């Protein structure tokens, strides 16, 4: 396999400067007070009734932090608690172009962008649905009562079948198998209140844990419970706009939290690969199950990892049977047969499921990460993470143990304690060609890495040598010269006394002399 090459870029962050931390906590407390006071309003009374009804329902998992990437990555939305921060590609996702904050202390775990990257639909854990423009303007809002749904929202997607630029059509999916289409009409006076065009149920009547759709093929997959067992089902929308089940497969997975479970939780997720060749789903215990998808016969079968003792991922596979990948915090597809995975140690890796090869990110581990890909492009994904281990244990941010115990997946309702700990930064990984990667290393002045890269890919090193007589360039060039002449040191025992060997040794002596002169020059001129 050709090893994927990618550039890692760091973007926006909400981590405040150390001297602003106390002010941020104070402001967060004030925000919380405002949220509680809002419950006294007319709208708040309605929310209190909905909250009261939740006490009679089973607890649901809540994801404190979510990431929603628009189809072409024109915009990226970071949802932390009851706040959504929208970033734009125009400034490399460095500064928020809009911030939306809901009136209640809810979390946003479900969301989707419109096909034109303009409108974001998000649902909070009270099943209130918001439609927000990229500039932060709320164009429509619907509560659970207005939507007339009785089960939690588990999926939302933009329906691009509507051939008009004056409307936006979204479809939401609830845990009981209900689907509802919502149309937002954009007239001259602006977007109107959402119109509920239809409300129908699929043949699936059991609890849906997670859901995904392949836009081009209009295929749907859902992980759900059937007679007490977990099933992965394949669906397709028929001419009457209802979902028709094509295939269902039972498998072993943990998607309901057992009573007394103390392990670290992963958020359930199912994703179809870009070319619809595979389906992967992540359960609560961090076990990643992979399935083959036959697009001709519309069937699913369990994927079997290749039996290779020397595989770099063998330690992460369960024993026996079909084998599944364990210890996963989050995942997404890099391309049709390569998975991007973050393990429980916060290490990012790219895994080719066809041959078991792995490319591991060399940067420090990421704490409590979330991964999402760009729908329209392969090899382009975003990672949202919390503070690094060094920052977490800074005295200015309080006890490190207290932060470590703050999981991003909780059962209870959002509390002020959670809000004060939601500090994040955004990172992107984008695939690059060999020439692009070479140019990036040079532009970042990583001259030694550029020379090594050129040597490994048979590139012309003159591009590095022509960059100018900078200190870093000269050091990199001298280090490279010493490395390639390392086999002919005078201290090495070598019976070969040919003229070529002595030419190399003399060249090495000159390089050592130049290095000494450079160090002397720098020492004199820079103290």
N, C-alpha and C positions, 0 to 999 in steps of 0.2 A: 504494500500500500504506500502511496505517496503521502508523506507526512503533511497534514494540514499546516499551513503557515497563516498566522493571524497577528494582528496588532491589538494590543491592550491599551485602552485609553480611559483615564479617570475623568469623570464629569462632575456634575453638581453634588453638593452635600448640604445637609442641614445641621451638621455638627458645628456648634457655635465656637468662637474663640474662647479660650479658657476664662478670660476676664468677664465674659458675657453669660457664663453659665448660671450664676445665681439669678440674674435678671430674667433669663429664659424660664427658669423654674417658677419664679414669681408670676411671670406672665401666663404660664401654663395653668397655674392655680386660678388666676383671674378668669381665664377662658373656661375652666371647669365650672366656676361659679355661675358664669353666664349661661352655660349649657343647662345647669340645674334650674336656674330661674326661668328659663324658657318653658319649663314644664308647667308653669302657672298660666301660660297663655291658653287661648282657645285651642290652638293646635296642640299645645302641650297636654291638655286634658285628653285628647284623642290618643296621643302617644302613650300616656299613662295607662289607658285602657288596654292598649296593645301589649304593653310591658307586663301588665297584670296577667293577661292570658298566657304569657310565656311560662309562667310558673307551673302551669298544668301540662306543659309539653316537655319532652326529653331535651336535655341540654344539647346544644349544637356547637361544633368546633368553630372558632373564630380565628381568622388570620389577621394579626395586627398590622401586617405590612403586605401590600400587593403591588404588582407591577403590570401596567397595561401599555403595550407597544402598538402604535398604529400600523396599518398594513405595510406602508413604505418607510416606517420609522421617522416620518416627518415630525411626529410628536410622541413623547413618552410621558405617561402619567404615573407618578409615585403616590400610592395611597397609604397613608400612615394614620391609623386610628380613624378619626372622623374628618381627616383633612386629605385633599387631593392636590398635589403639586404637579403642574403641567410644564414640561420642558420642551424646547424646540430644537430641531436640527440646525436652524439658521445660526445659532451661536454655539454649536457643538454641545448642546444640553448643559450649559454652564450656569445659566440664571433662569429662575422661574419666569415664564411668560404669563402665568396665572396661578392663583391659589384659591381653591374652593373649600369651605368649611361648613359641614352640616350643623344643624342646630342641636342634634342629639349626640351622645357619646356612643356612636356606632362604628363598626369597621366595614370596610369595603373588600369583600373577597371575590366578587363576581363583577366582570366588566368587559366591554368590547368597544372598539372604535368603529365608526362608519367607514365604508369603503373609500371615501375621499379624504380620510384623515381629519375631518373637520369636527365631528361630534363624538363625544365619549359617553357611553351609557354605563352606569354603575349602579349596583344594588348593595345596600348595607344589610347588616344582620337583622334588622327589623323588617326586611323585604320592602323597603321604600326604594323606588327606582328614580334615579336622577339622569337627565340628559344635559350634558355640559359642553358648550363650545370650547374650542382650544384657547379662547381668550378668557375663560372663566365664567362666562355668562350662562346661567341656567335657563335652558330653553323649554324644559318641561320637567314635571315632577309628579310621581304617582305613588300613593301609599298602598299598603297591602289591601286595605279596604276598597280603594278605587279599582285596584287590579282584580278584585274578587277571586283571590287565590287563597287556598287553605294550607298549602305546603311551602316550605322554604324554596327560594330561587336557587337553582344549582347551575344554571347556564344562561348565557346571553350572547347572541351573535347578530351581526348586521346582515340583513337579507338583501342581497344585491339583485334580486329578481325584478325589483320594481324599476321600470325603465322611465324614470323621470328625475329631473334635477331639482324639482320643487318639493320633494318629499324624502324622508328618511324612514326606512322600515327596519325595525328590530324584532327579533323573536326571543322570548324568554322561555326557559324550561324550569319546571318545578319538580320537586322530589317525587311527586306522585305520578309523573308521566304527562302532566298537562303542558301544552304549548300555547302561547298566546302571542299574536302578532300585534305590534304597536306601530302606528304610522304617525309621524310628525310632519305636518304640512307647513312648509316655509313660504308664506305669501309676502306681499309687499310690506305688510305691517309687522312682519317678523313671524317666528314660529308660533303655531297655535297649540292649544292644549292637546295632549296626545289622543289619538283616536284608536280605539281597540277594534281592529278589523275582524278578528276572529278569536275564538277560544275553543280549542278542541283537545281531545285526549288521544294519545297513541294507544296501541294495544298493551303497552307496558304499564302495569298497575302496581309495581313494587317500588321500593325505595331506591332512588337513583343517587349514587354517591358522587359521581363526576361524569362529565359529558364533553365531547369534542365534535367538531364538524370539519370536514374537508371541503373547502369552498368550491374548488374547481369541479370535483366529482359529485358534490352535493350528497356525500356520504356522512353518516353520523355513527358515533360509537358511544356507548354508555356502560358504566360499571354499575350494577344494581343487585339488589337482593331478591332471590327467588327461592321460596321454600326453605329459607334459612341459609342458603348457600350464595356465594358470590358468582355472578355471571358477567361476562363481557358480551354485549349484543351489538350487532351491526344493523343499521337502519338506513332507509332511503325515503325521501319524500316522493309520494306518488302524485298523479295528476290532480287529485282532489285536495292537495296540500296537506294530507295527513301522512304521518310516518308509518312506513310499512317495515316490519321486522324481516330481515333477510337471513339472519343466522344468530345463534346464541351458543356460548361456550362456557361451561362451568370451570372455575379454577380456584385454587386456594389463595386467599388473601385476607388481610385484616383491614376492614373498612369501618367497623364499629368499635369504638374504644371499650374494651372489657372493664368491668368494675374492678377498681383497685390497680389498674395498669399504671406503672410508674416510669416506663421508659420514655425516651425522647420521641416526640411525635413529628411525623412528616405530614404535609397537607396532601390529601388524596388528589390525584391528577391522572388524566388519561389524554394521550395525544396521538394522532395519526401522523405518520411520517410524511414529509413533503410530497413524495410521489406515491403515497398510499400503498407502500410495499409492506410496511410494518405498523403495528400498534403497540404502544408501551403505556403501562399504567403503574403508578406509584401508590403503595398503600400506607396506612398509618405507621406501620413499624419500620418504614424505610426500605421495603422490599420492592424492587423494580421488576415487573413481569413484562415479557416481550412476546408478541404474537405475530405470526405471518398473516398477511391479508391477501387473499386471492381476489383480484379485481374482476376477473372473468366470471368465476363461479360464485362470488360474494360469500366466501367462507373464511373462517378464522381457524388457525391451528397454533399450538404452542411452539414457540421458537426454542430450539435446542442449541445451547452454546457449544462451540467446537471443543472437543476433548483435547486440550493441549496442556501438558504439565508445565511447559515453559512460558505459558501465557502470562503477561504482566497483570492480568485481572483475575487469575485463578483464586487468589485469596479472598476475593469479594464475591465468589459464587457459592450458592448453597450446594450441599452434597446430594447426589442422586437425582433421578428423574429428569425433568426438563431443565432444571437449574434456573435460578433467577439471581439477579444482582442485588446484594444486600448492603446496608449501611448508607443509603442514599438520602440526602436531605432535600434535594430538588433536582429536576432534570428538564431538558428540552431537546429537540432535534437540531443538530448542526446542519446535516443534510440527510438524504434519504436513508443512509445506512450508518451514519455516525451520530452517536449520542453525546450531548454535553451534560456532564453530571457533576454535582457538588456532593462530596461525601460528608459523613458526620464530623470529620475533622476540618471541614471547610475548604478542602482542596478541590480545585476545578480540574477536570480531565475530559479529554475527547476520546471516545472509545468506538472503534470500528467493530460493529457486532458481527461482521462477516468473518473476520480473522482474529479477533480478540486483541488487536494491537491498541496501544494507549499512548496518548500525548498528554503529559501532565503540566499544568501551569506551575511555573517556578516561583511566582510571587508568594508572599506570605498568605497563610490561610485566611479565608473570609469567615466572619462570624455571622451565623444565622442568615444564610443567603437565600435569595429568590432569583430564579432564572426564567427568562422569557425570550422567545425568538421573534424575528421579524418575518411576518407571514409571506411577504412577496419575494424575499431573497434568502438564499441559502448562505450559511456561513456568516451570519450577522445576528448576534444576540446580546442581551443586556443582563447584567447581574446587579442586584441590589443587596447590599450587605450592611451590617452594623459596624461599630468601631473596631479597629484592629485590637489585638491583645495588648499591645503597648499602650494604646489610648484608653482601653477599658480600665486598666489598673492605675491610671493617673489619679493622684489624690484629689484633683479638681473635680473629678466626676464621681466621687464617693467610693464606696466599697466595691471592689471588683466582683466579690461573691454575689452581692445584691444584683448587679447587672447580669451576671452569668445566669442567674435563676429566672430572669425575665425572658420567657420563651415568646416567640412570635406567633405561636399557635396556642390558644387558650380555650377553656370551656366556659368560664364565667364571663359576665358582661365586662365591657371595657371600663377600666378604672383610671383615675388620675395618675396612679403609680405607673401604669403602662405608658401613658402619654409622655411623661417626663423622661422615659427611657428610649423613646423612638428616635434615635439618632442614626442617620443612614448616609451612605454615599453610593453613587451610581457609577458603574464601570461597563464598558462595551468591549466586545471581542468581534473583530471583523476580519474575514478571510482576505489574504493578500496573495498576489502572484510572487514568484521569485524576484523579478525586477522591482516590483513595488516594495517588497520587504527590504531589499538591498538599499533602495533610496531612502526608506524610512530610517534605517540604522545610521546612514550617513547624515541625514538631516538632523537627527537627534544627537549627533556627535559621538555616537558609540563606535568609535573607529576600530577598536580592537575586535569588537563583535562583528563589524562590517567586514574586516579582513578575514576572520574565521568563516563567516558566511560565504564570502566570495570563494574561499579555498574549498569549501564543502560543496559548492554548486558550480564550480568551474567558471566563475565570472572573472571579468577583467578587473584586476586590483587597481588599475590606474585611476579609476573613479575616486578611490580613497586617497591615492597619492597626490591627486591634483586639487585637493580641497584647500590647500594653502598651508603655510608653515606655522600652524597653531601648535601650542604646547601639547594638547591632547593628541593631535595628529602625529606629531613626531614621536611621542612616547609609544603610541600604538604601532607605528612603523618599526621602531627599534625592537619592541617586544615581539613583534611578528618575525623579524629577522633572527632574533635569538632562538625562537621556537623552532624554526625550520632548519637551523644549523645545529640544533641541540645534540644530534647523533654523532657529531664530530668534535666533541670537546677534547682538549688536550689531556684531560684527566682520564678519558676513556681508553681502555686497552683496544687498540685497533692495529691489526697487522697490515692493513691496506695503506701503503705509503705512496699511492699513486698521486700524480700531480693534481688530479681533480679534488681529492680529499684535502690536500694541502691548500688549494685555492679556497675551499669552503672554510678551512680553519683560519686562514688569513682574513677572510671576509668577516668571520665571527669576531676576530680580534678588533677589527676596525669598528664593528658595531658596538662592542664593549667600550672602546675608547670614546665613541660619539655619545654613548649613554653617560659616561663619567663627565664629559665636558658639559652636557646638558644639565646634569645635577649640580655641577659647580657653578654654572652660569645662573641657574635659578636660585641657588643658595646665596650668591653674591647680590643679586638684584632684588630678591624678595625677602631677604633677611632670614 
